[in-house]
Amino acid sequence: MAHIADAIVVACIDFRFQQYIDDWLKKTFKKYLFDRVGLAGGIFDFYSVLKQIEISNRLHQIKKVVLINHEDCGAYGQEGTFTRHKYDLEEAERKIKALFPHLDVATFYLTLKGEFQEISRTRPRFK
């Protein structure tokens, strides 16, 4: 029997953002069918993220990749400016689309107040 998920969601492990992410996921994914990955720094270690995307794609035939970085990230330290997060998210999106052209990619920057700012260029549609 196939186990099919709609997406993989990659976000940071920082406890301060989990309720915001949970609430957003409940609104965004009505069926709650997605793989969830928590890594310090979100996409900071892109190759770890890429490995998880490959596995999720192979095992669960995902259609979307959601990447969430956040304000005041300890893994990024002093380099964790909005500009740096935006650059990293855009580069991650570009690389994922090159390797997995069939996947939609959505990237977000999450503020300390719980506001999701979309960074994506491809603008996937969520159902």
C-alpha contacts under 8 A as a table, 3 or more apart, distances in Angstrom:
res1	aa1	res2	aa2	distance
2	A	60	H	7.45
3	H	59	L	7.22
3	H	60	H	5.41
4	I	33	L	7.96
4	I	59	L	7.74
4	I	60	H	4.38
4	I	61	Q	5.66
4	I	62	I	6.80
5	A	8	I	7.79
5	A	33	L	5.05
5	A	34	F	4.99
5	A	35	D	6.91
5	A	60	H	5.36
5	A	61	Q	6.54
5	A	62	I	5.35
5	A	63	K	7.88
6	D	33	L	5.65
6	D	34	F	5.44
6	D	61	Q	7.81
6	D	62	I	5.08
6	D	63	K	5.62
6	D	64	K	6.44
7	A	33	L	7.23
7	A	34	F	4.76
7	A	35	D	6.32
7	A	62	I	4.85
7	A	63	K	5.65
7	A	64	K	4.47
7	A	65	V	5.56
7	A	66	V	7.20
8	I	34	F	5.40
8	I	35	D	4.54
8	I	36	R	5.82
8	I	37	V	7.44
8	I	53	I	6.87
8	I	56	S	6.75
8	I	62	I	6.87
8	I	64	K	6.50
8	I	65	V	5.10
8	I	66	V	6.17
9	V	34	F	6.95
9	V	35	D	6.16
9	V	36	R	4.87
9	V	37	V	6.08
9	V	65	V	6.13
9	V	66	V	4.64
9	V	67	L	6.03
9	V	68	I	7.71
10	V	36	R	6.11
10	V	37	V	4.75
10	V	38	G	5.99
10	V	39	L	7.38
10	V	42	G	6.24
10	V	43	I	7.39
10	V	49	V	7.38
10	V	65	V	7.89
10	V	66	V	6.16
10	V	67	L	4.96
10	V	68	I	6.15
11	A	37	V	6.44
11	A	38	G	5.25
11	A	39	L	6.39
11	A	41	G	7.61
11	A	42	G	4.48
11	A	43	I	7.36
11	A	67	L	6.16
11	A	68	I	4.78
11	A	69	N	6.15
12	C	38	G	5.26
12	C	39	L	4.99
12	C	40	A	4.99
12	C	41	G	5.12
12	C	42	G	4.04
12	C	43	I	7.84
12	C	68	I	7.29
12	C	69	N	6.58
12	C	70	H	7.59
13	I	18	Q	7.74
13	I	38	G	5.05
13	I	39	L	5.53
13	I	40	A	5.32
13	I	41	G	7.48
13	I	42	G	7.46
14	D	17	F	6.05
14	D	18	Q	7.07
14	D	40	A	7.21
14	D	73	C	7.90
15	F	18	Q	5.40
16	R	19	Q	7.52
16	R	112	L	7.96
17	F	20	Y	5.38
17	F	21	I	6.21
17	F	112	L	7.52
17	F	114	G	7.21
18	Q	21	I	5.05
18	Q	22	D	5.96
19	Q	22	D	4.99
19	Q	23	D	6.07
20	Y	23	D	5.29
20	Y	24	W	6.16
20	Y	114	G	5.56
21	I	24	W	5.09
21	I	25	L	6.03
22	D	25	L	5.15
22	D	26	K	6.25
23	D	26	K	5.24
23	D	27	K	6.50
24	W	27	K	5.23
24	W	28	T	5.99
25	L	28	T	4.97
25	L	29	F	5.63
25	L	32	Y	7.42
26	K	29	F	5.62
26	K	30	K	6.18
26	K	32	Y	6.70
27	K	30	K	6.24
28	T	126	F	6.57
28	T	127	K	7.23
29	F	32	Y	5.03
29	F	33	L	7.06
29	F	126	F	7.36
29	F	127	K	6.84
30	K	127	K	7.46
35	D	56	S	7.05
37	V	52	Q	7.73
38	G	42	G	6.90
39	L	42	G	5.19
39	L	43	I	7.51
40	A	44	F	7.54
40	A	75	A	6.14
41	G	44	F	4.87
41	G	45	D	7.32
41	G	69	N	7.01
41	G	73	C	6.39
41	G	74	G	7.21
41	G	75	A	4.86
41	G	76	Y	6.46
42	G	45	D	7.55
42	G	67	L	7.36
42	G	68	I	6.40
42	G	69	N	5.38
43	I	46	F	5.06
43	I	49	V	6.24
43	I	67	L	7.16
43	I	68	I	7.75
43	I	69	N	6.92
43	I	88	D	7.58
43	I	89	L	7.46
43	I	92	A	7.70
44	F	75	A	7.39
44	F	76	Y	7.19
44	F	88	D	7.74
45	D	48	S	5.67
45	D	49	V	6.68
46	F	49	V	4.96
46	F	50	L	6.07
46	F	92	A	7.17
47	Y	50	L	4.89
47	Y	51	K	6.22
48	S	51	K	5.23
48	S	52	Q	6.54
49	V	52	Q	5.23
49	V	53	I	6.31
50	L	53	I	5.05
50	L	54	E	6.20
50	L	96	I	7.66
51	K	54	E	5.18
51	K	55	I	6.34
52	Q	55	I	5.14
52	Q	56	S	6.07
53	I	56	S	5.10
53	I	57	N	5.92
53	I	65	V	7.57
54	E	57	N	5.13
54	E	58	R	6.08
55	I	58	R	5.11
55	I	59	L	5.93
55	I	60	H	7.97
56	S	59	L	5.31
56	S	60	H	5.31
56	S	61	Q	6.82
56	S	62	I	6.52
57	N	60	H	5.55
57	N	61	Q	4.68
57	N	62	I	5.09
57	N	63	K	7.88
58	R	61	Q	5.84
62	I	65	V	7.80
62	I	103	L	7.52
63	K	102	H	7.27
63	K	103	L	5.10
63	K	104	D	6.30
64	K	103	L	5.23
64	K	104	D	4.59
64	K	105	V	5.73
64	K	106	A	7.58
64	K	124	P	7.82
65	V	103	L	6.81
65	V	104	D	6.15
65	V	105	V	4.73
65	V	106	A	6.20
66	V	105	V	5.96
66	V	106	A	4.81
66	V	107	T	5.82
66	V	108	F	7.83
67	L	89	L	7.39
67	L	105	V	7.76
67	L	106	A	6.27
67	L	107	T	4.72
67	L	108	F	6.22
68	I	107	T	5.93
68	I	108	F	4.81
68	I	109	Y	5.87
68	I	110	L	6.84
69	N	73	C	7.99
69	N	85	H	6.79
69	N	89	L	7.78
69	N	108	F	6.35
69	N	109	Y	5.05
69	N	110	L	6.18
70	H	73	C	6.09
70	H	85	H	7.88
70	H	109	Y	5.19
70	H	110	L	4.39
70	H	111	T	5.88
70	H	112	L	7.57
71	E	80	G	7.45
71	E	81	T	7.69
71	E	82	F	7.23
71	E	109	Y	7.18
71	E	110	L	6.14
71	E	111	T	5.07
71	E	112	L	6.05
72	D	77	G	7.73
72	D	80	G	6.73
72	D	112	L	7.57
73	C	76	Y	5.58
73	C	77	G	6.39
73	C	80	G	6.29
74	G	77	G	4.84
74	G	80	G	7.93
76	Y	79	E	5.55
76	Y	80	G	4.70
77	G	80	G	5.56
78	Q	81	T	7.36
79	E	84	R	6.91
80	G	84	R	6.06
80	G	85	H	6.50
81	T	84	R	5.21
81	T	85	H	6.35
82	F	85	H	5.14
82	F	86	K	6.01
83	T	86	K	5.13
83	T	87	Y	6.13
84	R	87	Y	5.09
84	R	88	D	6.11
85	H	88	D	5.11
85	H	89	L	6.00
85	H	109	Y	7.36
86	K	89	L	5.18
86	K	90	E	6.08
86	K	109	Y	7.50
86	K	119	I	6.63
87	Y	90	E	5.19
87	Y	91	E	6.11
88	D	91	E	5.12
88	D	92	A	6.03
89	L	92	A	5.06
89	L	93	E	6.13
89	L	107	T	6.12
89	L	108	F	7.71
89	L	119	I	7.24
89	L	120	S	7.85
90	E	93	E	5.09
90	E	94	R	6.19
90	E	107	T	7.61
90	E	119	I	7.19
90	E	120	S	6.86
90	E	121	R	7.60
91	E	94	R	5.04
91	E	95	K	6.15
92	A	95	K	5.20
92	A	96	I	6.05
93	E	96	I	5.21
93	E	97	K	6.10
93	E	105	V	6.09
93	E	106	A	7.60
93	E	107	T	7.31
93	E	120	S	7.40
94	R	97	K	5.28
94	R	98	A	6.25
95	K	98	A	5.07
95	K	99	L	6.29
96	I	99	L	5.16
96	I	100	F	5.64
96	I	101	P	7.45
96	I	105	V	7.64
97	K	100	F	5.06
97	K	101	P	4.62
97	K	102	H	7.55
97	K	103	L	6.77
97	K	104	D	7.65
97	K	105	V	7.34
98	A	101	P	5.74
100	F	103	L	5.72
101	P	104	D	7.85
104	D	122	T	7.13
104	D	123	R	7.80
104	D	124	P	5.48
105	V	120	S	7.11
105	V	122	T	6.63
105	V	123	R	7.35
105	V	124	P	6.43
106	A	118	E	7.52
106	A	119	I	7.53
106	A	120	S	5.18
106	A	121	R	7.93
106	A	122	T	7.21
106	A	123	R	6.31
106	A	124	P	6.24
107	T	118	E	5.99
107	T	119	I	5.25
107	T	120	S	4.85
108	F	116	F	6.06
108	F	117	Q	5.40
108	F	118	E	4.50
108	F	119	I	5.30
108	F	120	S	7.07
109	Y	116	F	5.77
109	Y	117	Q	5.08
109	Y	118	E	6.49
109	Y	119	I	6.89
110	L	114	G	6.10
110	L	115	E	5.57
110	L	116	F	4.62
110	L	117	Q	6.23
111	T	114	G	5.27
111	T	115	E	5.23
111	T	116	F	6.66
111	T	117	Q	7.91
112	L	115	E	7.44
120	S	123	R	5.66
